[in-house]
Amino acid sequence: MFEASEIKRLIEAGIPGATAIVLDDAGDHEHFTAEVSAPSFEGLSLVKQHQAVYRTLGERMGREIHALALNTFTPAQWASRTAR
C-alpha cells in the first residue's frame, strides 16, 4: 500500500520548487490524482512535464502506484487557475 503523502514527498523532492497536491481518490492506496506546479515546466510540452513527474516516482509506477491521473502547470498557469 502506498500513501498520497509519500507521492507528494517524492515529487517535491525530485522536482526543485515543485508544489504537489496528491489525493487517494479511490481510498485504495493504488489509484491517485495529482496536480503539480513547477518552475521547471516552463517551455516544456505536457508530455515532457508528465515524464518529469513520472521520473520522480520511478519503478513505483505500475507497482505500488497502479494509476496516477496527472495535471501539470507552470507557476503562471497555476496562479491563473487558482485565481478563478
C-alpha atoms as an extended CHARMM CRD file, in Angstrom:
* protein
*
        84  EXT
         1         1  MET       CA              0.0000000000        0.0000000000        0.0000000000  PROA      1               0.0000000000
         2         2  PHE       CA              1.1830000000        3.4830000000       -0.8620000000  PROA      2               0.0000000000
         3         3  GLU       CA              0.2540000000        6.8170000000        0.6880000000  PROA      3               0.0000000000
         4         4  ALA       CA             -0.6250000000       10.0180000000       -1.1660000000  PROA      4               0.0000000000
         5         5  SER       CA              1.6920000000       11.9190000000        1.1870000000  PROA      5               0.0000000000
         6         6  GLU       CA              4.6420000000        9.7920000000        0.0310000000  PROA      6               0.0000000000
         7         7  ILE       CA              3.8920000000       10.5370000000       -3.6310000000  PROA      7               0.0000000000
         8         8  LYS       CA              3.7630000000       14.2550000000       -2.7710000000  PROA      8               0.0000000000
         9         9  ARG       CA              7.0970000000       13.9940000000       -0.9550000000  PROA      9               0.0000000000
        10        10  LEU       CA              8.7720000000       12.1630000000       -3.8650000000  PROA      10              0.0000000000
        11        11  ILE       CA              7.5270000000       14.6520000000       -6.4570000000  PROA      11              0.0000000000
        12        12  GLU       CA              8.5040000000       17.7150000000       -4.4210000000  PROA      12              0.0000000000
        13        13  ALA       CA             11.9200000000       16.2140000000       -3.6160000000  PROA      13              0.0000000000
        14        14  GLY       CA             12.5560000000       15.2280000000       -7.2190000000  PROA      14              0.0000000000
        15        15  ILE       CA             11.4880000000       18.4600000000       -8.9500000000  PROA      15              0.0000000000
        16        16  PRO       CA             13.0540000000       21.6180000000       -7.4870000000  PROA      16              0.0000000000
        17        17  GLY       CA             10.4650000000       24.2060000000       -6.4890000000  PROA      17              0.0000000000
        18        18  ALA       CA              7.5320000000       21.8910000000       -7.2110000000  PROA      18              0.0000000000
        19        19  THR       CA              4.2650000000       22.0290000000       -5.3460000000  PROA      19              0.0000000000
        20        20  ALA       CA              2.1350000000       18.8890000000       -5.4660000000  PROA      20              0.0000000000
        21        21  ILE       CA             -1.3790000000       18.1140000000       -4.3340000000  PROA      21              0.0000000000
        22        22  VAL       CA             -1.9700000000       14.3490000000       -4.3060000000  PROA      22              0.0000000000
        23        23  LEU       CA             -5.2100000000       12.5900000000       -3.4420000000  PROA      23              0.0000000000
        24        24  ASP       CA             -6.0530000000        8.9210000000       -2.9720000000  PROA      24              0.0000000000
        25        25  ASP       CA             -9.4180000000        9.2730000000       -4.7140000000  PROA      25              0.0000000000
        26        26  ALA       CA            -10.4890000000        5.6430000000       -4.5030000000  PROA      26              0.0000000000
        27        27  GLY       CA             -9.1650000000        5.1660000000       -0.9740000000  PROA      27              0.0000000000
        28        28  ASP       CA             -7.3580000000        2.0120000000       -2.1210000000  PROA      28              0.0000000000
        29        29  HSD       CA             -3.7590000000        3.3290000000       -1.8880000000  PROA      29              0.0000000000
        30        30  GLU       CA             -3.2230000000        2.4070000000       -5.5770000000  PROA      30              0.0000000000
        31        31  HSD       CA             -5.1930000000        4.9680000000       -7.6420000000  PROA      31              0.0000000000
        32        32  PHE       CA             -4.2030000000        8.6110000000       -7.2090000000  PROA      32              0.0000000000
        33        33  THR       CA             -4.8170000000       12.0690000000       -8.6290000000  PROA      33              0.0000000000
        34        34  ALA       CA             -2.0370000000       14.6630000000       -8.6220000000  PROA      34              0.0000000000
        35        35  GLU       CA             -1.7530000000       18.3250000000       -9.5320000000  PROA      35              0.0000000000
        36        36  VAL       CA              1.8190000000       19.5370000000       -9.8310000000  PROA      36              0.0000000000
        37        37  SER       CA              3.1730000000       23.0260000000      -10.4260000000  PROA      37              0.0000000000
        38        38  ALA       CA              6.8860000000       23.6550000000      -11.0350000000  PROA      38              0.0000000000
        39        39  PRO       CA              9.0270000000       26.4360000000      -12.4950000000  PROA      39              0.0000000000
        40        40  SER       CA             10.9570000000       23.8330000000      -14.4930000000  PROA      40              0.0000000000
        41        41  PHE       CA              7.7900000000       23.0930000000      -16.5080000000  PROA      41              0.0000000000
        42        42  GLU       CA              8.1750000000       26.4450000000      -18.2980000000  PROA      42              0.0000000000
        43        43  GLY       CA              8.6980000000       25.8120000000      -22.0120000000  PROA      43              0.0000000000
        44        44  LEU       CA              8.0870000000       22.0570000000      -21.7430000000  PROA      44              0.0000000000
        45        45  SER       CA              5.2990000000       20.2100000000      -23.5210000000  PROA      45              0.0000000000
        46        46  LEU       CA              2.7070000000       18.4580000000      -21.3650000000  PROA      46              0.0000000000
        47        47  VAL       CA              4.3200000000       15.1330000000      -22.2940000000  PROA      47              0.0000000000
        48        48  LYS       CA              7.7130000000       16.3310000000      -21.0130000000  PROA      48              0.0000000000
        49        49  GLN       CA              6.1240000000       17.7160000000      -17.8440000000  PROA      49              0.0000000000
        50        50  HSD       CA              4.4170000000       14.3970000000      -17.1490000000  PROA      50              0.0000000000
        51        51  GLN       CA              7.6110000000       12.4830000000      -17.8810000000  PROA      51              0.0000000000
        52        52  ALA       CA              9.4270000000       14.6390000000      -15.3070000000  PROA      52              0.0000000000
        53        53  VAL       CA              6.8440000000       13.7050000000      -12.6720000000  PROA      53              0.0000000000
        54        54  TYR       CA              6.9150000000       10.0060000000      -13.5790000000  PROA      54              0.0000000000
        55        55  ARG       CA             10.7370000000       10.0270000000      -13.3100000000  PROA      55              0.0000000000
        56        56  THR       CA             10.4430000000       11.1140000000       -9.6700000000  PROA      56              0.0000000000
        57        57  LEU       CA              8.2600000000        8.0780000000       -8.9670000000  PROA      57              0.0000000000
        58        58  GLY       CA             10.4330000000        5.6020000000      -10.8560000000  PROA      58              0.0000000000
        59        59  GLU       CA              9.5490000000        1.9360000000      -10.6490000000  PROA      59              0.0000000000
        60        60  ARG       CA              6.7820000000        2.6380000000       -8.1510000000  PROA      60              0.0000000000
        61        61  MET       CA              4.5840000000        3.4660000000      -11.1560000000  PROA      61              0.0000000000
        62        62  GLY       CA              2.8520000000        0.2830000000      -12.1890000000  PROA      62              0.0000000000
        63        63  ARG       CA              3.8170000000       -1.4320000000       -8.9570000000  PROA      63              0.0000000000
        64        64  GLU       CA              2.7920000000        0.3120000000       -5.7330000000  PROA      64              0.0000000000
        65        65  ILE       CA              1.0900000000        3.0900000000       -7.7260000000  PROA      65              0.0000000000
        66        66  HSD       CA             -1.3360000000        1.4180000000      -10.0880000000  PROA      66              0.0000000000
        67        67  ALA       CA             -2.6970000000        4.6290000000      -11.6460000000  PROA      67              0.0000000000
        68        68  LEU       CA             -1.9610000000        8.3490000000      -11.4350000000  PROA      68              0.0000000000
        69        69  ALA       CA             -4.2720000000       10.9310000000      -13.0190000000  PROA      69              0.0000000000
        70        70  LEU       CA             -1.8840000000       13.8370000000      -13.5400000000  PROA      70              0.0000000000
        71        71  ASN       CA             -2.3480000000       17.5390000000      -14.2550000000  PROA      71              0.0000000000
        72        72  THR       CA              0.7500000000       19.7270000000      -14.5200000000  PROA      72              0.0000000000
        73        73  PHE       CA              1.0730000000       23.5020000000      -14.5200000000  PROA      73              0.0000000000
        74        74  THR       CA              3.6770000000       26.2240000000      -14.7370000000  PROA      74              0.0000000000
        75        75  PRO       CA              3.5000000000       28.6440000000      -11.7960000000  PROA      75              0.0000000000
        76        76  ALA       CA              1.7300000000       31.2380000000      -14.0260000000  PROA      76              0.0000000000
        77        77  GLN       CA             -0.8480000000       28.6660000000      -15.1380000000  PROA      77              0.0000000000
        78        78  TRP       CA             -1.3690000000       27.6120000000      -11.5310000000  PROA      78              0.0000000000
        79        79  ALA       CA             -1.8320000000       31.2240000000      -10.4000000000  PROA      79              0.0000000000
        80        80  SER       CA             -4.3990000000       31.9460000000      -13.1090000000  PROA      80              0.0000000000
        81        81  ARG       CA             -6.1940000000       28.6660000000      -12.3760000000  PROA      81              0.0000000000
        82        82  THR       CA             -6.4960000000       29.2990000000       -8.6600000000  PROA      82              0.0000000000
        83        83  ALA       CA             -7.4660000000       32.9860000000       -9.1470000000  PROA      83              0.0000000000
        84        84  ARG       CA            -10.8110000000       31.9990000000      -10.6700000000  PROA      84              0.0000000000
